[in-house]
Amino acid sequence: MKNTTTRSLPPQIPQSRTTRLDVAAFLLVRGFQIARVEFEANAATFVFEDPERRADATIREFYNGGQVAASEYAGAQKRTRDLMWEAKRKAS
């Protein structure tokens, strides 16, 4: 009798990705958490945790004129730029 062992991987948290700083800032203001920032071929990709699978709808809202507080959006843009430059330094 053959004894086999199976390993189960931990469940993956759904994620959403964007290369656009403005979209990333909007997602931050809307409460999404950045899982990581990848930098490859002179482009940063922001990877967001999306456990409720609502990022696509939020991104559509952004492109349809969704509004957030200007001060929060400005702060989120600064954070995304800082994270992008940090990812670029690590990739170099």
Buried (B, 14 or more C-beta within 10 A) or exposed (E): EEEEEEEEEEEEEEBBEBEBBEBBBBBBBBEBEBBEBBBEEEEBBBBBBBEEEBBEEBBEBBEEEEEBEEEBBEBBBEBBBEBBEEBBEEEE
